Amino acid sequence: FERPQLPFEPHGADFVFRLLDLVAYRFDDIVIDLPNIETPWHNSVLQTSDEIFIVFELNVASLRQGKRLYKKIRELRGNQVNITLVANKHKRKWFGNHFSRSELEKIFKAPHIKSVALDNALLTDALNRAILP
């Protein structure tokens, strides 16, 4: 965008809804990466999505944000929508501060949390080749 702030402006919601209508007409599947801050169109997108993925990292700030969003979606939609929780950059440790899968399930009060492993070698190789991993 030439104006990246446009979705956050007073009439930005109209722009976002028109854009989503065009994209939905053209494509069967749409992935929307919502901003972490509330927008006037945030709830509408959450209320009309068929499936929602909440991706979070394993630090307190990200977990807090993910839990807040999960709770908000459940308040808006109840159990009418499938929410998949994904722990990003998960690494297994024998000792030290980390969150286990069972601890994450307690935090979110939800079973079956998925995880994406942190693979530094793969990320470095992808960056060097200028491709997505």
TAJOLIN-V363920 format. One record per residue. N is the residue number from 1. RES is the residue in one small letter. OMEGA is omega in whole degrees, 0 to 359 (* if undefined). Layout:
# TAJOLIN-V363920
n = <N,N>
res = <RES,RES>
omega = <OMEGA,OMEGA>
This chain:
# TAJOLIN-V363920
n = <1,2,3,4,5,6,7,8,9,10,11,12,13,14,15,16,17,18,19,20,21,22,23,24,25,26,27,28,29,30,31,32,33,34,35,36,37,38,39,40,41,42,43,44,45,46,47,48,49,50,51,52,53,54,55,56,57,58,59,60,61,62,63,64,65,66,67,68,69,70,71,72,73,74,75,76,77,78,79,80,81,82,83,84,85,86,87,88,89,90,91,92,93,94,95,96,97,98,99,100,101,102,103,104,105,106,107,108,109,110,111,112,113,114,115,116,117,118,119,120,121,122,123,124,125,126,127,128,129,130,131,132,133>
res = <f,e,r,p,q,l,p,f,e,p,h,g,a,d,f,v,f,r,l,l,d,l,v,a,y,r,f,d,d,i,v,i,d,l,p,n,i,e,t,p,w,h,n,s,v,l,q,t,s,d,e,i,f,i,v,f,e,l,n,v,a,s,l,r,q,g,k,r,l,y,k,k,i,r,e,l,r,g,n,q,v,n,i,t,l,v,a,n,k,h,k,r,k,w,f,g,n,h,f,s,r,s,e,l,e,k,i,f,k,a,p,h,i,k,s,v,a,l,d,n,a,l,l,t,d,a,l,n,r,a,i,l,p>
omega = <171,179,183,180,185,180,182,180,183,179,180,180,178,178,182,181,177,179,179,176,179,181,180,177,186,187,178,182,181,175,180,176,183,175,179,180,180,175,179,183,183,183,180,178,180,182,184,180,179,181,184,174,174,181,182,175,186,171,188,182,181,177,179,179,179,179,178,180,178,180,180,180,178,177,180,191,185,179,183,182,177,177,176,179,184,175,183,178,180,176,181,178,175,181,176,180,174,180,176,179,180,177,177,178,176,180,183,185,181,178,170,176,179,176,175,184,174,181,184,180,179,179,179,179,179,178,180,180,182,176,176,179,*>
